[in-house]
Amino acid sequence: RGSTFTCVALGAALTTMRMLAAIAAGLALSAGVAGASGHVQTFVSFDPAAGEFPEGIAVDKYGNVYVSMTELDQIWKIDPSGTVLVEIDVPGEGPAGLAVDAAGTVYAAISAFDLETGQTDPATRGVYRIRPESTAERLPGTGAMLFPNDVTLDKQGNVYATDTSGGTVWRVPRDGSAELWSGDPLLAGDGSFGFGFPIGANGIAFRNGELIVANSERGRLVRIPVEPDGSAGEATVLTESTALLGADGIALDVHGDVYVASAILYTVVRSGSDGSIETLATADDGLNQPSTLAFGTGKGERQTLFVANFSIFSATPTPGVLKLPVGVPGQPLP
């Protein structure tokens, strides 16, 4: 159903992903991927036979972890012990990227992709706000997005979301309606993954008056400043590398370094402000098509990345959430 790699017929997607995985093996070696380190731990495991494949992930200020279960059309809230507390049904199909604010309100990008028609459903696709103990409500205007995929917030409560096939970023002002915020060519995919449409702007994060956006097919991180009037400034390339091929979800630490999950390379890497790239974990550490990541907030977890092991296209799926210590605290919630 709807997620970064599920917007085509499943059989074709499986073939494409396996082909890309073979290509990625060589790219990973050329990028200097490190071997197993034994430092990655399993936070919670899911049942692939039950369709429990986590795509998006977010962590609230209490250390609760939220994951979007793409095949189940649900968002699960999991406490710091790994116990599932709540299963939230969402409208339409394919919840993907998530964000959560300090009040515990969850924002979810929902693609609402229909495999039978090959289209997303404008009646249910968009970005949804889910307040604690409340039903999901679609943010005004977000139904106009073609493929909502990831979402982030700024300190004023404005919402930003990526449209992956459109290669754009949308903005929903607080108490306002969605608008196309940036359609810079740097955000566009090139169709090289072979899905029949481009896979461009994907993971997104806000920091200090700017947005960082991952472009999956281009292996690129793009920086876009937020102007004083809220408009988009000039987009520039922060980093571009084969080590970022398939860049999906991203997270930021307190120093501004960018952490990137690649579902194709089976890696989590850290991209520094000087353009350097350090591989932190690989398939040897248990990564199986990692899709998104988020820093922990609970006691002893601020220097830990929680990584969604999507693994939906793997021949031996191991869906779940992993814990990866990185030695640096994550950027606080807005």
Helices and strands as residue ranges (DSSP letters): H 10-30, E 41-45, G 48-50, E 54-59, E 65-69, E 74-78, E 84-89, E 95-100, E 106-110, E 113-114, E 119-120, E 126-130, E 136-138, G 142-144, E 148-153, E 159-163, E 168-172, E 179-182, G 185-187, E 201-207, E 210-215, E 220-225, E 236-240, G 242-244, E 247-252, E 258-262, E 267-271, E 277-281, G 283-285, E 290-295, E 304-309, E 320-325
